[in-house]
Amino acid sequence: MSHAIEISGLRKTYAAQGNAPAKEALKGIDLAIPAGSIFGLLGPNGAGKSTMINILAGLVNKTAGRVTIWGFDQDVNPRQSRAAIGVMPQELNMDPFFTPRASLEVQAGLYGVPKSERWTDELLALVGLTDQANAYARSLSGGMKRRLLLAKALVHRPQILVLDEPTAGVDITLRQMLWANVRRLNQQGMTIILTTHYLEEAEQMCDEIAIINHGELIVRQNTRDLLARTDGKTLLLDTGGPVDLPPLPEGARALRRADGRLAISYPPSLLRADQIIDALRQAGIPILDVATEQPDLEQVFVELTRD
C-alpha cells in the first residue's frame, strides 16, 4: 500500500453557538500520507490540526470530503478504518481507579481483540511500566501516564499511530524513550503521524512535513526540501577580537554576537562561503575558526505561517 491515509476535499464547519459565529476549521484539505513514513503535521494553535486528527480517529464528523485509512473509506467501512489507526491524545484521559494492566485489557476489549491475541505484558514492557502494572493510574507520575496513553493506542496493533503533542511537559529521559520506541515501531512498518510544537523534534524525526494554517494546507514537502526553502546560511567566524570589516559581497550581512564571534548571513543562491572568506582574508582579517549555521524548521515555520 503506497498511502496509509488519503484525504480529499476535507471540510469541517462548526455550527454557530450563542454569540459565536460558525467556524470553518478545515477548508478543503487534500493530503496523502505515505505508508511506512514518519509524517509531521504542524501548524499554529487553532490551525485545524486537532480537528483533522479527531476526524481520522472517528471522534468528529466531517462536513464534506473523503477520508481513506489503510484502504478503507471512512464512510463505507468505518469500523475497519478505525481499527487501522491508534491515537495517543494530548490530554491525560484515563480512569484513575484502573491499573495500567486493567486499562490495557479494557481498551483491548473495546477494540474486540481476543484474549489469546492480547499483548498486555509486552506493551507494559515496551513503555517501561512493568513495575507499575498493578498500581492505580492516579498514583502514576505525569510521564508514566503519557507512557500508558502510548500503550493504549497500540493495544489493537494498528497500522497507523497518531502522536498528538506526545512530549508536551515531559522530561528528557521520557522523551528519549518515547522516540526510541517510535523509531522501533516505524522500522517494523508502522506509519507514524506526529503533531508537535517542538519543531526540532519534527525536524529530526519526520521524513515529510505538512503545515496547516487557518484550515488550509499551505505546504507539504520532505523535510530536507522544506528546510531549503529559506535561502539563508550563516558563517560564524572567530577573528580573535573586534575588527574593522571591509565591504562584503552584495547580499552578505555581518553581526557581532555576544560570544565575540562574527556572524555573517548570506543567501546561498547568490553567494558562496569561500567568496566571503576570501574578501576577509584579502583585507587582512584573521580567521581563527569557522563554523556554519543552517536555517532550522522554526525559521521556515514562522515565515510560512506569518499572516
N, C-alpha and C positions, 0 to 999 in steps of 0.2 A: 504494500500500500504506500503510495507516494505522499499522500497527505493524511495526517492524523485528524485534522479539523478543516472543514471548508465552510466559510461564511460568505453569504452573498446577499447584498441589499439589506443588511440587518438594521432595523429601526426599532427604537423604543421611545414612546412618548408617555410620560407620567401625567395623569389627569390633574386638572386644577383642584386644589384643596383650599377651601376658605378664601383668604385673600391672595394666596399664592397662585400664579397663573400656571397653565400647563407647561411642562418642560420636556423638550425633545433631547433625551440623553444620548441617543445614538442616531446618526443621520446617514444611514445607508452605507454601512461598513462592508467592504469586500476584503476578505483575508483568507489565505490558505497557509496552514502551518504544517511544515514538513514532518513526516513521521520520523521518529528517532532523534529529533533535534532537541536542543535546549533553546527555547524561544522566549525572548524578553518582550513583555507587553508593558510599555511605560507611558506615563502621562502625568500632568499635574493633578492635584486634588480636584475632583469634580469633572474630570475629562470624560468619564464613561467606562473606565476600566472595570470597576466593581459591577456595574450593570451588565457588562458583557460576560463576566465570569459567572454571575448568577444566572444568566440565560443559559450558558453552557451547562451549568450544574442542574438545570431544571427548576430553579427556585424562583425565577421571574419569567413571566410570559412575554415574549417579544410582540411588538406591534406589527411588524412586517419583516419579510426576508426569509432566508433558508439557512438552516444550520445542519451540517452533517458531521457526526462524530464517529470516527473509526468506521466509516462507510455506512452508518445508519442515519437516515433522515430523522431529525428530532420529532417531526410531526407524524411521520409514518410509523417509526419504531422507537417511541420514547423510552421504553424500558431498556432496550438494548443500548441505546445511546447513553443513558445514564450509567449503565453498568460498565461502560468503557472508560469512564472518567472518574478520578478521585480528586477531591478539593481539600486542601489544607487551608482553612479560613484564617483571616487575620484575628478575629475575635476569639477569646478563650471560652468557647461554649462547650461545657461538659457538666455532667451530673456530679456534684461534689460528694455524693454518698456512694458512688461507684468506684471500685478499684480499677486500675488500668486494665487488668485482665478481664474484669466483667465488662468494662466499656468496649473492649475489642470484641468480646463474644457477642454482645448485644448488637454492635454495628454489623458484624458478620451475619447475624441472623436477619437483620433488616434488609441486607442485600441478598438473602436467600442462599448463603454459602453453606453447603452441608458440613456437618461437624467433622466428617472424615477429610475434608479439604481445607479446614481452617489452619492457619499457621500463626496462632497467637504467640506461642513461645518464641518463635523465630523473629516475629515483629518486635516483641519486647526487647530481645537481644539487639536487634538492628538499631533501635533508637536509644539503647542504654538504659532501659527501665526494668531490667530483670530483678534487681534488688527491691524495687518499689512495686512489683507486680500486684501485691495484695494490700497495698496501703490505700487509704481513701484518697480520692483525687483532690479533696480540699486541703490535704496535707502536703501536696506537691508544690515545689517552687514554680515560679513562672516559667523558667526554662524547661522544667520537666513536663509541665502542661503542654508546652509547644511540641515537645517530643511526642507526647501522646496524641496530639492532633495529627501529626505526620503519620503515626501508626494507624490511626482510624481511617485516614484517607487511602491506606494501602490494603485494608483487610480483604477486599474483593479482587485483589491483583489487577488493577486497572491498567489499560494500555497507555493512558494519559494521566499525568499528575499535574494539578494546578497548585502552585505555591503563591498564596496571596500575602505579600509582605511577611515572609516566613521568619526574618531575623529582626523584626522590629522590637527593640528593647531587650535583646538577648546579649549575653556576654560573648567574648571572643572564643572561648572553648566550645560553647554550644554551636556557634556559627560555623566553626571549622568542622565539627562533627556533622552538622547538617549538610554542608556542601560536599563532604566526603561521601555521605550516603546518597546524595542526589547524583553525583558523578557515577557512583557504582550502579544505581538504578538505570541511569541513562546508557551506560555501557552494556547493560543487559537488554537494551532495546526499548526502554520506556521513553515516551515523549514527555518532556518537561516544559511547562509554561510558567514563567516567573514574572510576577509583578513586584517591584521594589522601588523605594525611594533612595536606596543606597546604590547610586549609579555605578560606583566602582565594582560592585558585585555583578551587575548586569554586564559590564564591560569585560570582566574576567570569565564569566560563566557562559554567556549566551553565544550561540552560533549566528543567530539572526535577531534583529530587534525591530519591533513596530512601535511607533509613537502615536498616541491618540491625543487630540486636543479639541475641546468643545464638541465632543461626539463625532469627530471626523478623523479618519486615518490620514495623517499628514506625511508619514514616511514609513517605508519598510525596506530594510536593506540588511545584508550581512554586516556583522559588527565592524569588520575592518574597513569596508567601504563607507560605512556611516561615519566612522572617525575621520576619514579622509575628506569629508565634506567641508570641514573647516580648514581653509587654506592658510595655515599658520604654524610655524615652529619657533622655538626659542633656543638661542645659543647662550649657554651660561659660561662665562669666562672669568677665570681668576687672573687678574692683572697685577696682583701684588700690592694694590693700593690705588688711590684716585689717579686718574689720568685725564689728559685733555684729548677728547675724541676728535679724529679727523672727520670730514664729510663722509657719511656712509652711503653705500649704493642706494639708489631710489627704492623705497618700499621698506627699508630697514629702520627700526626704531630702537633706541637704547634707553635703558633704565638701570640705575644703580640700586641693588637690593640691600635689605638691612644687613645681610651677612657679608656684605662687601663685594659680592660678585657682580659682574656686569652682565645684564640680561638684554640680549639683542633679539627682538622679534622680527620675523621676516616671512613673506609668502613664498613657499617652495615652488609655486608655479612661475614665479618671476626671478627668483634668486637662488643661488646655491650657497651652502655654508662656506665653501672654500673662497668664494668671492669676498665675503665679509671678513674672513680671517686674513686674506691677502691684503685687503685695504688697511687693516690694523697693523699688520707686520710692516708694510711699506711706510707707515707713519712712525715706526719705531716703538710701538706699544708692546710691552712684554706680555706673553700669554703663558701662564704657568700651568693652567689646567683647563680642559674643555669638557663640557657636558651638554646634552641636548634635552629639551622637553618637548614631548608630543602633545597635541591637543587631546583632552580626555572627553569622555562621554558627557560629562557635566556641561562643558562648554557647548558641545553640539546641541544638547537638550535645551539649554537656555536660548540659543539662537533660533531653534526651530519652533519653540513654543512661545516666544515673545510676541505679545499682541502688537 
